[in-house]
């Protein structure tokens, strides 16, 4: 009597064990995710530890300045802000030309902290926004990968993303750029799309639209989402994977997401009028046609269904043709066919170099080299193919999306090095899937072949798979003694024995299945030695990835561009020339003075020196930038005329010839010539070339030696070492001794990295002319001034 009771009580015990195991796994996953978040945040703090809490690069200074304005003036003033200190004399409407997601996010964090009496400065919040959102991005990667291949793959992908160098390069402390929050928004939008696809929940579909709206607010790369998801939907339809879940995942995103995107001022009607969004609308029509076909198939007879399909297909083709005709008519009116310059550069990598040199001049828009892949994603480049194969075993809607994501991101990263940032999450997801599957196979093989483990595994598998069957069998056993004690007829007893013989107990069947499953595992198991060695190799590979990521975070990507460092036998040398120059401008010039420089330094000049600039990093007006490029490429007198007409008082140039700083204006000069010549035809690039090369030595062309950029960079350079040796170009300059007639040097930083010149006033410029009689000179000049209209020098 006691034995049947014990076997019956085993069922809730097994269920309790499974529940405890799941609960423990959930708690462990939570703490692992917490540690991953701490890792993602802390690995990005090297810049603060080694240097100081400072904003990096160029664009982040504009974002910091806008955030300061937002916190001081409020949201309504921010939307209506006209900035007259940039793009003089045109100005810029900030609220209508900026993606506000980053600014609003940091401003909200600052407001919440101050509401809780945590008095952090705006600069501190801006510095640490990117590391905080890198932790969020890691957690979003876990959620996304979990929807594809389970929690194990999700945790692996999350820890890989927390340390991937490509993402670290754009999210270190101080890198206050749009990508700081946009990568999290990108991954989270993809997760909610897959969650909706797996569940068919309208709630998650609504959240997906809101996440897409946040992505639109944060970064112009939102067009990648609104094209990748329609591609996946079309792939599912073509491969026969259409379902109501697919419709719920896509249709609300297009309708609600497009309406929300149109609310962002910088996007506006571009959400429905530009070619980047047309693919989503076309697939939206297709999925409705498919949905209607499936609907009428369920309510009509087969004969009527064929007639209806013919009618629907005919009407659908007519509607599609009409829509395509309208789109073609709209697109044909645009010289770029409705595409932006950056989008055309992605579709045709040679487009920017041929037609838009301003885009090609940006280093981030250049195609990457093969070593950059190893630098930015390291060993993940070798794991990605294995992850793609694992996504096909088996292939699901979610795993097909990951395959499409990695395929498209690999292409785009090969076109533009900046889009390595989009490749990083896809590489981490596929690599996490590959590592998780590999660990499962290897640890399973080791566990299967260890002595004393195989039999226990078989018994556990049999018991786990037959919990319900055991309960039923035990009930039969429990009833059998009762029947015997009641002396039931022998006929019924024999009948039950015959039934048991014909239908064996479920426990025996479950044990047979478990045995067959164990036999299958034995046949698929790898040899013990090979499994152990492979496992050790994977651990070594992971350790190498960790070491490389920490090195990249500490050395390669932690140095702010505004503060340069170098090591020598004497120790660490710090070059703080940029802030030295901006501080001089701030303290020694009038607040209304205008400063001209190449567009790279516009944001920093406005934010740190608080001076009006002619052009900056927004690059929205190609003609204005070409005007500055033309002035830098012209002789001194013509350049003075151009700058004087723009009311410029100071000219700033960056020179690295003394200390070997390669990103100076001489190395950027070829783009000044190309951009200026693209608008003003009298600037011809061959005039600056000798044998197809830009040269600054004795073989340089006269046009090159007499242009303003050459003179402002190398003025008095021979006084440094007596030879005027340029350490960047590794040669002595061609023209060493010359004087400036229209500009005067007012400040040069300690290491000669930044040089500032002032335009001479008109009277001083006239005194430098050949001596004539004072009466003739004064009368002639006065008559010319009164009777002659000043000619525009760059027309």
matplotlib code that plots the C-alpha trace (Angstrom):
import matplotlib.pyplot as plt

x = [0.0, 2.9, 4.7, 1.8, 1.4, 5.2, 5.1, 2.0, 3.7, 6.7, 4.8, 4.4, 8.0, 9.2, 7.1, 8.4, 12.0, 11.4, 9.8, 12.7, 15.2, 13.4, 13.2, 16.9, 17.7, 15.6, 17.3, 20.8, 20.0, 18.9, 22.1, 24.2, 22.3, 23.0, 26.7, 26.7, 25.2, 27.9, 30.5, 29.1, 29.1, 32.5, 34.5, 33.6, 35.0, 38.6, 38.4, 37.2, 39.8, 42.7, 41.8, 38.9, 35.1, 35.1, 33.1, 34.8, 35.0, 33.3, 29.5, 29.0, 29.9, 26.9, 24.7, 26.0, 25.4, 21.8, 21.2, 22.4, 19.9, 17.1, 17.7, 18.0, 15.2, 12.7, 11.2, 9.2, 12.1, 14.1, 11.6, 11.7, 15.4, 17.0, 20.8, 22.5, 26.0, 26.3, 26.4, 26.7, 25.0, 22.3, 21.8, 20.1, 16.7, 17.8, 14.4, 13.7, 17.1, 18.2, 17.2, 15.9, 16.0, 19.5, 18.9, 15.5, 16.8, 19.8, 17.6, 15.0, 17.7, 19.1, 15.7, 14.9, 18.2, 17.7, 14.2, 15.7, 18.1, 21.1, 22.8, 24.7, 25.8, 24.5, 28.0, 28.3, 24.9, 26.0, 29.3, 27.7, 24.6, 26.4, 27.7, 24.3, 22.6, 25.2, 24.0, 20.4, 21.6, 23.1, 19.9, 17.9, 20.3, 19.5, 15.8, 16.1, 18.4, 16.2, 13.3, 15.4, 17.3, 16.7, 18.1, 21.6, 22.2, 20.7, 23.2, 26.1, 25.1, 24.6, 28.1, 29.6, 27.8, 28.9, 32.5, 32.5, 35.0, 32.9, 30.2, 32.7, 34.1, 30.8, 29.7, 32.7, 32.1, 32.1, 30.9, 27.7, 26.5, 23.2, 24.4, 24.7, 21.0, 20.2, 21.8, 19.7, 16.6, 17.5, 17.9, 14.9, 12.7, 13.9, 13.2, 9.6, 9.1, 10.2, 8.2, 5.1, 5.9, 6.1, 3.1, 0.8, 0.1, -1.3, 0.1, 3.7, 2.9, 2.0, 5.2, 7.1, 5.7, 6.6, 10.2, 10.4, 9.3, 12.1, 14.5, 13.3, 13.8, 17.3, 19.1, 18.8, 19.7, 16.0, 15.6, 17.5, 14.7, 11.9, 13.6, 14.8, 11.5, 9.6, 12.3, 11.7, 7.9, 8.3, 10.6, 8.1, 5.3, 7.4, 8.5, 5.0, 5.3, 2.5, 0.3, -1.9, 1.0, 3.1, 0.3, -0.1, 3.7, 3.9, 0.7, 0.5, 4.2, 3.7, 0.6, 1.3, 5.0, 4.8, 2.3, 4.6, 7.7, 6.0, 5.7, 9.5, 10.2, 13.5, 11.6, 8.1, 6.6, 9.8, 8.3, 5.9, 7.6, 11.1, 12.2, 13.7, 10.2, 8.5, 9.5, 7.5, 4.4, 4.7, 5.0, 2.1, -0.1, 1.2, 0.5, -3.1, -3.6, -2.2, -4.3, -7.5, -6.7, -6.3, -9.6, -11.7, -10.1, -11.7, -15.2, -15.5, -15.7, -12.6, -14.3, -15.4, -12.0, -10.2, -12.6, -12.1, -8.3, -8.2, -10.3, -8.2, -4.9, -6.2, -7.4, -4.2, -1.9, -3.9, -3.6, 0.1, 0.7, -1.1, 0.8, 4.1, 3.2, 2.5, 5.7, 7.7, 6.1, 7.0, 10.5, 11.3, 10.9, 13.9, 17.4, 18.4, 15.2, 13.9, 16.9, 19.2, 22.9, 23.9, 21.4, 22.6, 26.2, 25.1, 23.4, 26.2, 29.6, 31.1, 28.2, 29.6, 33.1, 31.6, 28.9, 29.0, 32.6, 31.3, 30.0, 33.1, 35.3, 34.1, 36.4, 33.4, 31.9, 34.9, 34.8, 36.6, 39.7, 39.9, 42.0, 39.2, 36.9, 39.3, 39.8, 36.2, 34.5, 37.7, 37.0, 33.3, 34.1, 35.0, 31.9, 29.3, 29.2, 28.7, 25.9, 24.2, 24.3, 22.8, 19.9, 18.9, 18.7, 15.7, 14.7, 12.0, 10.5, 12.8, 16.0, 15.3, 15.2, 18.6, 20.0, 18.6, 19.9, 23.5, 23.5, 22.4, 24.5, 27.6, 27.0, 26.4, 29.4, 31.5, 30.3, 30.7, 33.0, 30.6, 28.0, 30.3, 28.2, 25.1, 27.0, 28.2, 24.8, 24.1, 27.6, 27.1, 23.7, 24.9, 28.1, 26.2, 24.0, 27.0, 28.8, 25.7, 25.0, 28.7, 28.8, 25.5, 27.0, 30.4, 29.1, 26.4, 29.0, 31.3, 28.4, 27.2, 30.5, 31.5, 31.3, 28.2, 26.5, 25.0, 22.8, 21.6, 20.8, 18.8, 16.8, 16.2, 15.1, 12.7, 11.3, 10.9, 9.2, 6.8, 5.6, 1.9, 2.2, 3.7, 0.7, -1.7, 0.3, 0.6, -3.1, -3.6, -1.2, -2.9, -6.3, -5.0, -4.5, -7.9, -9.6, -7.8, -8.8, -12.4, -12.2, -13.4, -14.3, -11.4, -12.9, -12.4, -8.8, -7.9, -9.5, -7.4, -4.2, -5.0, -5.5, -2.2, -0.5, -2.0, -1.3, 2.0, 2.3, 3.1, 6.1, 7.7, 7.0, 8.5, 11.6, 11.9, 11.7, 14.3, 16.5, 16.1, 16.9, 20.0, 21.1, 20.7, 22.7, 25.4, 25.6, 25.8, 28.2, 31.7, 34.7, 35.5, 39.0, 37.8, 35.0, 37.4, 39.9, 37.3, 35.8, 39.2, 39.8, 36.5, 37.4, 40.8, 39.0, 36.7, 39.7, 41.4, 38.2, 38.0, 41.7, 41.3, 38.1, 39.6, 42.7, 40.5, 38.5, 41.5, 43.9, 42.3, 39.0, 39.3, 41.4, 39.2, 40.1, 40.3, 43.1, 45.9, 48.5, 51.7, 54.2, 58.0, 61.0, 60.2, 56.7, 53.3, 53.0, 49.6, 48.8, 45.9, 46.3, 42.6, 41.3, 44.1, 43.1, 39.4, 40.1, 42.2, 39.3, 36.9, 39.0, 40.7, 38.0, 34.7, 31.7, 30.3, 33.4, 33.2, 35.7, 36.3, 37.8, 37.2, 33.8, 35.3, 35.9, 32.7, 30.8, 33.8, 34.4, 30.8, 30.5, 33.9, 34.8, 31.2, 32.0, 30.1, 31.3, 30.8, 30.3, 30.1, 29.7, 26.1, 27.2, 23.6, 24.7, 27.3, 27.7, 28.6, 31.3, 32.5, 33.0, 35.3, 37.1, 37.6, 39.0, 41.5, 42.5, 42.9, 45.8, 46.0, 44.4, 41.4, 40.9, 40.9, 38.2, 36.0, 36.4, 35.9, 32.7, 31.5, 32.4, 35.1, 37.6, 39.7, 40.8, 41.7, 43.8, 45.0, 48.6, 50.3, 53.7, 55.6, 54.5, 53.3, 49.5, 48.2, 44.6, 45.5, 44.2, 47.0, 46.0, 42.3, 43.2, 42.4, 38.8, 38.7, 39.9, 37.4, 34.4, 35.3, 35.9, 32.5, 30.7, 33.2, 34.8, 37.9, 39.3, 40.8, 42.3, 45.1, 46.6, 47.5, 48.9, 52.4, 52.5, 49.0, 50.0, 49.6, 53.1, 54.3, 58.0, 60.2, 58.3, 55.0, 53.1, 53.1, 49.3, 49.8, 52.7, 50.7, 47.4, 46.1, 46.1, 49.8, 50.8, 48.7, 50.0, 53.7, 54.1, 57.3, 57.6, 61.3, 62.0, 61.2, 64.2, 65.8, 64.9, 61.1, 60.8, 57.2, 56.9, 53.6, 54.5, 58.2, 59.8, 61.1, 58.6, 59.1, 58.6, 60.1, 60.5, 57.5, 55.5, 51.7, 50.3, 46.6, 46.6, 48.5, 49.3, 47.7, 48.0, 49.8, 49.4, 52.2, 52.8, 51.8, 48.7, 46.2, 47.1, 44.8, 45.2, 43.4, 42.3, 44.2, 42.0, 41.8, 44.1, 46.9, 46.6, 46.9, 50.0, 51.8, 51.6, 54.4, 55.0, 53.4, 52.6, 50.2, 47.9, 47.6, 47.2, 44.5, 42.6, 42.8, 41.8, 38.9, 37.7, 37.8, 35.9, 33.2, 32.9, 33.6, 31.4, 33.3, 33.3, 32.4, 35.8, 34.5, 32.0]
y = [0.0, 2.4, 1.9, 3.1, 6.2, 7.1, 6.7, 8.9, 11.6, 11.6, 13.6, 16.9, 16.5, 16.4, 19.4, 21.2, 20.5, 21.8, 25.0, 25.5, 24.9, 27.5, 30.0, 29.6, 30.0, 33.1, 34.7, 33.7, 35.2, 38.4, 38.8, 37.9, 40.7, 43.0, 42.3, 42.7, 46.1, 47.0, 45.7, 47.7, 50.9, 50.5, 49.5, 52.9, 55.0, 54.8, 58.2, 59.8, 57.9, 58.6, 62.2, 64.0, 64.4, 66.1, 66.0, 64.2, 64.7, 67.5, 66.8, 66.1, 69.8, 70.9, 68.4, 69.6, 73.2, 72.4, 70.5, 73.4, 75.7, 73.1, 72.9, 76.7, 77.9, 75.0, 72.8, 75.5, 77.8, 74.9, 74.1, 77.8, 78.5, 80.4, 80.2, 83.3, 82.2, 79.5, 79.8, 83.5, 85.4, 82.7, 81.3, 78.0, 77.0, 74.4, 73.0, 72.1, 70.7, 68.5, 65.0, 65.8, 62.3, 62.6, 66.1, 65.4, 62.2, 63.9, 66.8, 64.5, 62.7, 66.0, 67.2, 63.9, 64.0, 67.6, 66.8, 64.1, 66.7, 65.2, 68.4, 67.1, 69.5, 69.3, 68.4, 65.5, 64.1, 64.4, 62.7, 59.6, 59.3, 57.0, 54.5, 54.2, 53.5, 50.9, 48.9, 49.3, 48.2, 45.0, 44.1, 44.8, 42.4, 39.8, 40.2, 40.1, 37.0, 35.2, 35.5, 33.8, 31.1, 31.1, 32.7, 31.1, 32.6, 35.9, 36.2, 35.4, 38.0, 40.6, 40.1, 40.3, 43.6, 45.1, 44.8, 45.0, 47.7, 49.0, 50.0, 51.2, 53.7, 55.6, 55.2, 55.9, 58.4, 61.8, 60.6, 62.5, 61.8, 60.5, 57.0, 56.9, 56.3, 55.3, 51.8, 51.0, 52.2, 50.2, 46.9, 47.5, 48.2, 44.9, 43.0, 44.3, 43.5, 39.9, 39.7, 40.8, 38.3, 35.5, 36.4, 38.2, 40.7, 44.1, 45.5, 44.7, 46.1, 49.4, 49.4, 48.6, 51.8, 53.9, 52.4, 53.2, 56.8, 57.1, 55.9, 58.4, 61.1, 60.0, 59.3, 59.5, 55.8, 55.0, 54.5, 51.2, 49.9, 51.0, 49.2, 46.1, 45.1, 45.4, 43.2, 40.6, 40.8, 40.3, 37.4, 35.7, 36.2, 34.8, 31.8, 30.9, 32.0, 34.6, 34.5, 36.8, 37.4, 38.8, 41.2, 42.4, 42.9, 45.0, 46.9, 48.9, 49.8, 51.3, 53.3, 54.4, 54.6, 56.8, 59.2, 59.5, 60.0, 62.8, 64.6, 65.0, 68.4, 67.3, 64.5, 65.9, 65.0, 63.2, 60.2, 59.8, 61.8, 60.4, 57.2, 55.8, 55.1, 53.8, 50.2, 50.1, 51.4, 48.9, 46.0, 47.4, 47.1, 43.6, 42.2, 43.5, 41.8, 38.6, 38.9, 39.4, 36.4, 34.2, 35.6, 34.9, 31.4, 30.5, 31.6, 30.6, 27.3, 26.3, 27.2, 30.6, 31.1, 30.8, 33.4, 35.7, 35.3, 36.3, 39.4, 40.3, 39.8, 41.9, 44.8, 44.5, 44.7, 47.7, 49.5, 48.7, 50.0, 53.2, 53.7, 53.0, 55.4, 58.1, 57.4, 57.5, 60.8, 62.2, 60.8, 61.9, 65.5, 65.2, 65.3, 62.6, 60.6, 61.3, 59.8, 61.8, 62.0, 59.7, 57.1, 57.2, 56.8, 53.5, 52.2, 53.4, 53.7, 55.8, 58.4, 60.7, 60.9, 61.8, 64.3, 65.3, 65.8, 67.2, 63.8, 62.0, 64.4, 63.0, 60.2, 58.3, 58.0, 56.2, 52.5, 50.4, 48.4, 44.7, 45.3, 47.6, 44.7, 42.8, 45.9, 46.7, 43.2, 41.1, 37.3, 37.9, 38.0, 34.3, 33.4, 35.1, 32.4, 29.7, 31.8, 32.1, 28.4, 27.9, 30.2, 27.7, 24.8, 25.2, 28.2, 30.3, 33.8, 35.3, 33.5, 34.5, 38.1, 37.8, 36.3, 39.2, 41.7, 40.4, 40.2, 43.8, 45.2, 43.5, 45.2, 48.6, 48.4, 47.6, 50.9, 53.3, 52.7, 54.6, 51.8, 49.3, 50.5, 48.9, 45.7, 45.3, 44.3, 41.8, 40.3, 40.0, 38.3, 35.7, 35.1, 34.7, 32.1, 30.3, 30.2, 29.1, 26.2, 25.2, 25.2, 23.1, 20.5, 20.3, 20.2, 17.7, 15.5, 15.7, 15.1, 12.1, 10.4, 10.9, 7.7, 7.5, 10.4, 8.6, 6.2, 9.0, 11.2, 8.4, 7.8, 11.5, 11.9, 9.0, 10.3, 13.8, 12.8, 10.5, 12.5, 12.3, 8.7, 7.7, 9.2, 7.2, 4.0, 4.5, 5.0, 1.7, 0.0, 1.7, 0.4, -3.1, -4.1, -2.6, -4.8, -7.8, -7.1, -6.8, -10.3, -9.1, -11.8, -13.6, -12.9, -9.1, -9.6, -11.7, -9.1, -6.3, -8.4, -9.0, -5.3, -4.5, -7.1, -5.5, -1.9, -1.8, 0.9, 4.4, 4.3, 1.5, 3.4, 6.6, 4.7, 3.2, 6.7, 8.0, 5.1, 5.8, 9.5, 8.6, 6.3, 9.2, 11.5, 8.8, 8.6, 12.4, 13.0, 14.1, 12.3, 13.3, 14.5, 16.6, 18.1, 19.1, 20.6, 22.5, 23.8, 25.1, 26.7, 28.5, 29.8, 31.0, 32.7, 34.4, 35.5, 37.0, 38.9, 40.3, 41.4, 43.1, 44.8, 46.2, 47.4, 49.1, 50.8, 51.9, 52.9, 53.2, 54.8, 56.5, 59.5, 62.6, 64.3, 67.7, 66.5, 64.6, 62.5, 60.7, 58.5, 58.8, 57.9, 61.0, 59.7, 60.9, 64.2, 66.0, 68.4, 70.7, 73.2, 73.1, 74.3, 76.7, 78.3, 78.4, 79.9, 82.7, 83.4, 83.6, 86.0, 88.1, 88.8, 90.5, 88.4, 89.5, 88.7, 86.2, 83.3, 81.5, 78.0, 74.7, 73.2, 70.5, 73.0, 74.9, 73.1, 73.4, 77.1, 77.9, 75.8, 76.4, 79.9, 81.2, 83.0, 83.2, 80.9, 80.9, 77.1, 74.1, 70.3, 70.4, 70.8, 71.7, 74.4, 73.2, 76.6, 78.3, 75.6, 75.9, 79.7, 79.0, 76.3, 78.8, 81.4, 78.9, 77.9, 81.4, 83.8, 86.0, 89.1, 87.3, 85.3, 88.6, 90.0, 86.9, 86.9, 90.6, 90.3, 87.8, 90.1, 87.7, 89.1, 86.0, 82.9, 79.7, 76.9, 73.6, 72.7, 69.5, 69.8, 70.5, 67.7, 65.2, 65.6, 64.1, 65.4, 69.0, 71.4, 70.7, 67.1, 68.2, 70.8, 68.6, 68.5, 72.3, 72.5, 69.9, 71.3, 74.9, 73.9, 72.1, 75.4, 78.0, 76.8, 79.0, 76.8, 73.9, 70.9, 70.3, 73.7, 72.4, 69.0, 68.1, 64.7, 63.9, 64.6, 67.4, 68.6, 71.2, 70.8, 72.5, 70.6, 72.2, 74.2, 78.1, 78.0, 75.7, 77.8, 81.0, 79.9, 81.1, 77.7, 77.2, 80.6, 80.5, 77.0, 77.6, 81.3, 81.6, 77.8, 78.0, 79.7, 76.4, 74.3, 76.4, 73.9, 74.0, 70.3, 69.0, 65.9, 64.9, 65.1, 64.2, 66.8, 70.3, 72.9, 74.6, 78.2, 79.1, 82.8, 85.0, 87.8, 88.2, 91.4, 91.0, 88.9, 89.2, 86.4, 87.1, 83.7, 80.4, 77.6, 76.1, 73.2, 75.2, 73.0, 75.9, 79.2, 82.2, 85.2, 88.5, 90.3, 93.5, 96.6, 98.3, 101.3, 99.0, 97.0, 100.2, 101.4, 98.2, 99.3, 101.0, 104.5, 107.2, 110.8, 111.1, 113.4, 111.1, 108.0, 109.6, 111.1, 107.9, 105.6, 107.9, 108.2, 104.4, 103.9, 106.3, 105.6, 101.9, 99.1, 96.3, 93.1, 89.8, 88.0, 84.4, 84.8]
z = [0.0, 0.8, -2.6, -4.8, -2.6, -3.0, -6.7, -6.9, -4.9, -7.2, -9.9, -7.9, -6.7, -10.3, -11.2, -8.1, -9.1, -12.6, -11.2, -8.9, -11.7, -13.9, -11.1, -10.3, -14.0, -14.2, -11.1, -12.4, -15.8, -14.1, -12.2, -15.3, -17.2, -14.4, -14.5, -18.3, -17.9, -15.4, -17.8, -20.7, -18.6, -16.9, -20.0, -21.5, -18.7, -19.6, -21.3, -18.0, -15.9, -18.2, -19.2, -17.7, -18.0, -21.4, -24.6, -27.5, -31.3, -33.2, -33.6, -29.8, -29.1, -31.1, -29.3, -25.9, -26.8, -27.9, -24.7, -22.7, -24.5, -23.9, -20.1, -19.8, -22.1, -22.2, -24.9, -26.7, -27.1, -28.3, -31.1, -32.2, -31.8, -34.6, -34.2, -35.6, -34.5, -37.2, -41.0, -41.0, -42.5, -43.2, -39.7, -38.9, -37.5, -34.9, -34.0, -37.6, -38.6, -35.8, -34.6, -31.1, -29.6, -28.0, -26.7, -25.2, -23.6, -21.9, -21.0, -19.4, -17.4, -16.2, -15.1, -13.3, -11.4, -10.4, -9.3, -7.0, -5.6, -7.5, -8.8, -11.8, -14.5, -18.0, -19.2, -16.8, -17.9, -21.6, -20.9, -19.3, -21.6, -24.1, -21.5, -19.9, -23.1, -24.1, -21.1, -22.4, -25.8, -24.3, -22.6, -25.7, -27.6, -25.0, -25.6, -29.3, -29.5, -26.9, -29.3, -32.0, -30.2, -26.4, -23.3, -23.6, -27.0, -25.7, -22.8, -25.0, -27.6, -24.8, -23.4, -26.9, -27.6, -24.3, -25.4, -29.2, -30.2, -33.1, -30.7, -28.0, -30.6, -30.7, -27.1, -24.8, -22.0, -23.7, -27.1, -27.0, -30.5, -32.0, -32.2, -28.4, -28.1, -31.7, -31.5, -28.5, -30.3, -33.4, -31.5, -29.3, -32.4, -34.0, -30.8, -30.5, -34.2, -33.6, -30.4, -32.2, -35.0, -32.5, -30.4, -32.7, -30.0, -30.9, -27.7, -28.8, -32.3, -30.7, -28.6, -31.8, -33.4, -30.4, -30.4, -34.1, -33.4, -30.8, -33.4, -35.9, -33.3, -32.6, -35.9, -39.7, -39.9, -39.1, -42.9, -42.4, -40.2, -42.5, -45.4, -43.6, -42.0, -45.4, -47.0, -44.3, -44.7, -48.5, -47.9, -45.6, -48.2, -51.1, -49.1, -48.0, -44.4, -44.4, -41.2, -39.3, -36.9, -39.8, -40.7, -37.1, -36.8, -40.0, -40.8, -37.5, -37.9, -41.3, -40.4, -36.9, -37.3, -40.4, -38.7, -35.7, -37.9, -39.7, -36.3, -36.1, -37.7, -39.4, -41.1, -41.7, -45.1, -46.1, -44.3, -47.3, -50.1, -50.3, -52.0, -48.9, -47.6, -50.8, -50.2, -47.0, -48.7, -51.6, -49.3, -47.3, -50.4, -51.2, -47.7, -47.8, -51.2, -49.7, -46.6, -48.7, -50.8, -47.7, -46.3, -49.4, -49.6, -46.3, -47.2, -50.9, -52.7, -54.7, -58.0, -56.8, -55.2, -58.5, -60.0, -57.0, -57.1, -60.8, -60.0, -57.0, -58.8, -61.8, -59.6, -57.4, -60.5, -61.7, -58.4, -58.1, -61.6, -60.8, -57.6, -59.3, -62.1, -59.5, -57.7, -60.9, -61.8, -58.4, -58.4, -62.0, -61.0, -58.6, -59.9, -57.4, -58.1, -54.6, -52.8, -50.5, -51.3, -48.5, -49.6, -53.2, -51.8, -50.2, -53.3, -55.6, -53.7, -56.4, -56.5, -53.8, -55.2, -58.7, -57.8, -54.1, -52.9, -49.6, -48.6, -49.9, -47.9, -44.6, -43.3, -41.9, -45.4, -46.8, -47.4, -44.7, -45.2, -44.3, -41.1, -39.9, -39.7, -37.5, -35.4, -34.9, -34.6, -34.1, -33.8, -34.5, -38.2, -38.0, -35.9, -38.1, -40.8, -38.2, -36.7, -40.1, -40.5, -37.0, -37.9, -40.5, -37.9, -38.0, -40.0, -38.4, -39.1, -36.4, -37.5, -41.2, -40.0, -38.4, -41.5, -43.6, -41.0, -41.1, -44.9, -45.4, -42.7, -44.1, -47.5, -46.0, -43.7, -46.8, -48.4, -45.5, -42.5, -40.3, -40.8, -39.1, -36.1, -37.7, -38.4, -34.8, -33.2, -36.1, -35.7, -32.0, -32.4, -35.0, -33.1, -29.8, -31.5, -32.9, -29.6, -27.7, -30.1, -30.0, -26.2, -26.2, -28.5, -26.9, -23.3, -24.3, -25.8, -22.7, -20.4, -22.4, -22.4, -18.7, -16.7, -14.5, -16.2, -19.2, -17.2, -14.9, -17.9, -19.5, -16.3, -15.8, -19.4, -19.1, -15.8, -17.1, -20.3, -18.6, -15.6, -16.6, -17.8, -14.4, -12.6, -14.7, -14.3, -10.6, -10.3, -12.0, -9.6, -6.7, -7.8, -8.4, -4.7, -3.9, -6.5, -5.2, -1.6, -2.7, -4.4, -7.7, -10.2, -11.8, -15.3, -14.9, -13.6, -16.6, -18.9, -17.4, -17.8, -21.4, -22.0, -20.3, -22.6, -25.7, -24.6, -22.6, -19.9, -20.8, -18.6, -20.6, -23.8, -22.4, -21.3, -24.8, -26.3, -23.9, -24.7, -28.4, -27.8, -25.8, -28.6, -31.1, -28.8, -28.6, -32.4, -32.8, -29.9, -30.6, -29.2, -25.7, -26.5, -29.5, -27.4, -24.6, -27.0, -28.9, -25.7, -24.6, -28.0, -27.7, -24.2, -25.6, -28.5, -26.0, -23.9, -26.9, -27.7, -24.2, -24.2, -27.6, -26.6, -23.4, -25.2, -27.8, -25.1, -23.1, -25.9, -29.4, -28.6, -25.3, -26.3, -27.0, -30.3, -28.6, -26.3, -28.0, -26.3, -27.3, -25.5, -25.7, -23.6, -21.5, -20.7, -21.7, -23.6, -23.8, -26.6, -25.5, -28.4, -29.4, -26.1, -25.8, -29.1, -28.3, -24.9, -26.6, -29.0, -26.1, -24.1, -26.7, -29.4, -29.4, -28.9, -32.3, -34.3, -37.1, -37.4, -40.6, -40.7, -42.5, -41.6, -39.3, -36.5, -36.7, -33.9, -31.5, -32.2, -31.5, -28.4, -26.8, -28.0, -28.3, -31.6, -34.8, -37.6, -41.3, -41.8, -39.4, -39.4, -40.4, -44.1, -45.2, -47.7, -50.2, -51.8, -48.5, -47.8, -51.4, -50.7, -47.8, -49.8, -52.6, -50.3, -48.8, -52.4, -53.7, -53.5, -50.5, -52.0, -53.5, -50.2, -48.3, -50.6, -50.0, -46.2, -46.0, -47.9, -45.3, -42.5, -41.3, -38.8, -37.9, -39.8, -38.0, -39.5, -38.1, -38.8, -37.8, -39.6, -36.4, -34.2, -36.9, -36.5, -39.8, -39.6, -40.4, -43.0, -45.5, -45.7, -46.1, -48.7, -51.7, -50.6, -50.3, -53.9, -55.1, -53.2, -54.2, -57.8, -57.9, -57.5, -58.7, -62.0, -61.9, -59.1, -61.1, -59.3, -61.9, -61.1, -57.7, -58.8, -59.9, -61.6, -60.2, -56.6, -54.1, -53.2, -50.8, -51.4, -54.1, -56.8, -55.8, -58.4, -58.1, -57.5, -54.5, -53.1, -53.4, -52.1, -48.7, -47.0, -47.8, -46.5, -43.3, -42.5, -43.2, -42.2, -40.0, -40.0, -41.0, -37.6, -35.8, -36.9, -39.6, -42.3, -42.4, -42.3, -42.3, -40.2, -41.7, -45.3, -44.5, -46.6, -46.5, -47.7, -51.1, -50.1, -46.8, -46.7, -47.4, -45.8, -45.4, -46.9, -46.1, -42.9, -39.7, -37.2, -33.8, -32.0, -32.5, -29.9, -28.0, -30.4, -33.5, -34.0, -34.2, -35.8, -35.8, -38.2, -38.3, -41.5, -41.9, -42.2, -45.6, -44.7, -43.6, -46.8, -49.0, -47.1, -48.3, -51.9, -53.9, -52.8, -54.9, -54.3, -51.4, -53.3, -56.2, -54.0, -51.9, -54.8, -56.9, -54.1, -53.0, -56.6, -57.0, -53.8, -54.6, -58.3, -58.6, -57.3, -55.6, -57.7, -56.2, -56.3, -56.5, -59.3]

ax = plt.figure().add_subplot(projection="3d")
ax.plot(x, y, z, "-o")
ax.set_aspect("equal")
plt.show()
